[in-house]
Structures are given as C-alpha cells and as structure tokens.
Amino acid sequence: MDINTKVLKKNAFRVTKERGKTAVRIRVPGGHIKAEYFTLLQKISEEYGNGTIHITTRQGFEIPGIDMKNISLINELIQPVIEGLEINQSNVNGGYPASGTRNVCACIGNRVCPFANYDTTAFAKKIEKAIFPNDYHVKIALTGCPNDCIKARMHDFGIVGMTEPQYDRYRCIGCKSCVNNCRIRSADALSFENFKVVRDGSKCIGCGECVGKCPAGAWTRSGKKYYKLLIMGRTGKKDPRIGREFIRWIDDEDSIIRIILNTYDYIENYMDKNAPGGKEHVGYIVDRTGYQEFRKWALKDVKLNPEAEIKEHINW
C-alpha cells in the first residue's frame, strides 16, 4: 500500500509496529464521555480492530489493529462520537482534522468530587472548542483543587482550581478542626487567636480544605472562582521538569484561554522550523527565548483581575 504517513497521523491515526495496520485515536475532552458511545467503540474494535481498546494517559482511547485500507470507513463510523463530544471538524465523516494539540484532560471536578472548586469538564470542553484543531503538541490539564489528581504540573499548561475561603466568625465553635487540618494536610495558613480562626492570605493556597472540615459551616467557598495557572511542565527524554506557577488568583476562564491562544502565536513566531518533524516543544522554546519573552506574548491583550498575581521571574 502507498500510505502518506503524514496525512495518516494528522488524521489522528497512529503508525504501528504491525505492517499495514493502524490505530485510531479518539478525543475525549475533559475525560468525560456518555456510556452509549462505548457500544460503538466496541463494535469498531471487534469488527475492524484486534478486539482491544487502549485507554491513553490523556484520557482518550486508541483502537489498534485496524487495516489501513479501512481508514475512510473508520472515519465515518466514529462520526457519532465526534459529533456527540462536539469536536470541531472541517470535513464531516473525515475524522479528526488534526492530531497536534493533545486531548485536554481533567480530573472529575466538582460535579462529583467534594474537594473540587470548579467544573473541570465544562472548562475543558470550552478550551477544546477554542484550541482544536491545531498541529502543535501542546498539553493541557485541569484539576479541581491543589490535590492535583490529574498531575497538572507535568503539562505545558496546568489549571488548578482555587477558592478564597469565607469565614463566619459567629458560626465558629472553636473546635480547631480547620486549623489542625490546614497544618497537617495543606499550607498551615490558619491560626487560632482569641478563640477565633485567623487566615493568613499570604500562605493560603485556596484549596478549600477548611470548608470541608468545618462541622458548623463557618467556612464556605467564595462565590467567585479562582484559578492557578502552571506552565511548562514536561516529561520526555530531555530535561524533564515540574511546571511552575505563572499566575494565581486569576478569576476569568476567558483570560486563561486567551493566554493559551497567545502561546500558539508565540510558538508560530519562535519555533525552530529545522527541528525534527518541523515541530519544537513549547517548553524548549521558552528555554531558548527566556521567560520574559514568553510572558510578553502570553499576556498580550489579556486583562487580569486585581487579585491576580503574576510571577515576575521563573527559573527552572
């Protein structure tokens, strides 16, 4: 068979070790999918693949063992999944229009988890609509609280949910449950003075642990949602590292999306076109150009709320 592997990979199919066989990648923004689609994926796997489905580290699926001559047919078959998950598509029944930007992954969020400070799935889908399709390999992860179950610090962008806990001193019974829990499990931002709790805003990481531990309802989450934006974490062969805090106490989802889109412009401007495959990981571009240049591009036309704190310098 005469196969253009660049076209194949851009269509979200994988080149595999088995000659003439491929694997289709299924995007699942936010890691949330209706159970009804599993029947279709099972059918594709059993009738056209090798009967297995691989759950990827990015919360998507890969169906291996597909004959390359069936790529067009598979694109038609997965159309209900693409439409059901509202994936941007330029050609109906043509499958995925890009394989670049990795599946936007997320923890289960506040639809289910009592620790989460926001709806991670809804935000992930909002980001998906803004950034996909795109050919740059940018990794984005969302986590509902600083517990960071999704390992947001290992991604190019990690979005951590925060809350500014609200304290009603008249409801407080002085049990110190919040103080002890914050000291042991969080940032040691609470103290007990004159029979009431005092929160040190400079230490508070906005986790909301105090809210869940108070038996009297003296602590509540703030009506406004806040986020911490982490940047340029990565694994891989060359200089793996933990992402660092870029902005915290940012309150606007659209501003975060604008920062991500600005980063795509930054990549386009500075990417080394001679890099292998014509692609260069954004973290290496930041290493080369410096944090200040990235910051200038990322914050272009972004209006931040007064509470937002931006890092002046980041050294990895």
N, C-alpha and C positions, 0 to 999 in steps of 0.2 A: 504493500500500500504506500502511496505517496502522501504523507501526512506533513502538513505545516505545523510544527510543534509550537511555534509562537502563537499562531491562531488558536490552536487547541488549548494552550494554557490560558490565554486571555479569555477564553470562553468558560473558564473555571473547571476545566478537565485537567487531570494530572497525567504526566508521563510516568509510567510504572516500569518495574523490572520485567514484567511479563510481556513479551513481544506481541504487538498488535492489540494489547489490552490497555484500558484507561480506567480512571476513577473520576466520578463526577463529585464536585464539591457543592454542598447545599448550605446556603447562608441562613443563619437563624439570629437576626439582630436581637441582642439582649438575652439570648439563650432561652427564649420563650416561644413555644410553638403549640398549636392545637393538636390534641392527640389524634384527631381524624387523619392527619397527614401521614402518620406512621404506616397506615394501611397502604398508601400509595408507594412510600419508600420501600416497604417490604415487597410489594409487587415488582418494582423495578429491580431490586436486589435479586430476587429469586428467579425472575424470568430473563433478565438481561445481564446480571452480575454473577458473582460467585456465591450468593446466598448470605453474605455478611454485610454489616454496616459498621463503619468505624466512627466513634464519637471523638471528634477532634478536641485538642486542648483549648480551642477557641469557641467551643460550644456549637459548632456546626457538625455536619455529617459528611462522610465520604463513602460512596458506594463503589467498591473496587470490582475488578473482573469484567468490565464492560468492553465488548468488542468495539474497536474504533469506528467500524463501519456503521454502528448504531448511534453515533453521537447526535445526529439530527433528530432521530426518533426519541432519544432520551430527553433532549431539549423540549420537545413537545409534551412528553409525559410529565415533566416536572413543572410545567406551566401553572397548574393549580397551586403548587407550593409557593412559587414566586409571587403570584398574584395575592394569595392569602396572607403572605408576610409583607406585602406592599413594597417589594423590592423594585427600585427604579429600573426600567427596562426600555431599551431603544428599539428592540425588534421582538414583537410578540412571537412566541414559540421558537425564539432564537437562543433561549437560555440566558445565562448571565453575560452582560456586556463587558465585564472586567473581572480580573482576579487579584487586583492590586491591593487596595485597602482591605485589610483583614476583617473578618467578621467582628463587629462591635460586640464585646462580651460584657456580661453584667452578673452580679450576684442577684439573688431572688428579690431583694428590695422590700420596701415597706408594705407591699401587698400581702406579704406573708410574715416577714421577719420582724419581731418586736424591737430589734436594735436599730433597724434601718431608718434613716432620716428622710428618705425620698423614694419616689417610684423609679427605680433604676431601669426597668423595662421600657417605660414610656419615654424616658430621656434617651435611652439607647436607640429606639426607633426614630426619634427626632433627629439624632445625629446621623443615623443611617441615611435618611432622606436627603440630608444636606451634603453628604460627602460621597455617596456611591452613585454611579460608578466612578472609579479612579484607578489609575495604574500604579500609583505609588504605594509602597508597602508600609503603610502607617498602621500601628496597632493602638487600639483604644479600649480601655476597660473602665467600667463603672462599678463602684462599690458603695453600699448604703451608709456605711459608718467606718470609723477608723479601725475596726476589727480587720478590714481589708480581706475578706474571704476570697475575692477574685484575684488577689495579688496585683493590685493596680500599680505598684511600684516597679513592676517588671515590664511596663509598656511605655510606648512613646508618649502617650497621654493617659494619666490615671485620674479619674474624677471621684473624689471621696465626699460622701455626704456629711454635713455638719449641722449642728443646731446651736443656737445661743440659749442655754437653759434659763428659764424664767422661774424666779424664786418667790413664793408667797410666804413670808415670814410668819403670818398668822396661822397658817396651816401646819407649820413645822412643830413636831412634838419633841424635838431634841434627841432623837434616837441615834443619831450619827451614822445611820446606815449608808447614806450617800457619801459622807466624809471617809469612812473606812473603805468603801468600795472604790472610790476615786484614788485613794492612796495605794491600794493593792493592785487594782486592775487597770488604772488609767494614768492620769497625769499629775496626781497629787495637787489638784488645783483648788480643793476645798479645805477649809479650816473651821473650827468651832470656837466662836468668840462670844462671850456674854450670852450663852445659851442659844445662839443662833448661828446659822451657817453663813460663811463668807466665801465668795467665789473670787479667785484670782484670775482676772481676764487674760493676763499675760501668759498664764500656764494652760488655760483651758483649751482643749483641742476640739471641743464641740461634739463629743461622742454621744452625749445623751444618756450615759450610764446612770447618772444621778436620777433621771426621770423614772427609769425602770425600777430603781431600788427604793424609792421613797414610798412607805406604806400609807402616808397621809395625803399624798397628792400635792405636796408643797412645791415640787418641781414639775414643770411642764416644758414641752418643746416650744420654741419660738414659732410664731405664725409664719415668719419669713424663713425660707430655706436657704442654706448657705452651702458652699462647696469649697473643697481644697483641690487645686489643680496641680498634679505632679507631672513632671516632664522627663523624657529621655532615659527611662529605664530600658534595659535590654539584656537579653541573653546572647547566645551565639559564641562563635569561636574567638572573636576579637574583643577584648576588653569588656566583658560583661559587667553590668553595674546596676545599682539600685537607683530608681528615679528620685529626683529631688523636688522639694516643694517650690513651685513657681509663684502661685498666688493662693492666698487663703482668705476665707470670709467673702468670697465673691458670691453674689446673690442672683445672677442672671444667667439662665441657660443659654440665651441667645448670644451673650458675650463670650461664653466658652466656645460655642460653635464658631463664632467669628474668629476667635484665636486659632482654632483648628484649620479653618479655611485659609486664614492668612499664612499658616505654616505651609500649606500646599504651594502658595505663591513663592514663599521663601525657598522651598525645595526646587521649584522650577527655575528659579533665578541662580541658585548656587550649586546645584547638583553637578557632580563630575560626570560629564557625558561619556567619558572614557572608562568609567567604572565597569566591572564585569556585568554583562547583561544590560548595560546602559542605565543601571539603577544604583543609587547610593543611599544607604540607610540614613534617615534624617539625623540620628544621633551623631553619626560621623561628620555630617555637615556642620552641626553645631560645634563639634570639637574643632573643626577646621576654621570656621569663621568667628567663633567666640560667642559667648552667651549674650553679650550686649547687642550684637548684630541680630541674633535670633529674637531677642526681646523687642527690638525696634520693629521688626517685621510682624511679630506675633500680635503686638498691641496696636497696630495701625487701625485707626477709626474705631477703636474699642473704648466705650465709655463705662468705666467701672464705678461701682457704688462707693460711697465714702469709707465704708468699713473695710473694703478690700485692701489687703496688704501684699505688696509685690516685693519679691526678693531683688535687692539691688545687685547682688553678686551671687553666682553659683559656681562652686568649684567641685568637680567630680574627682 
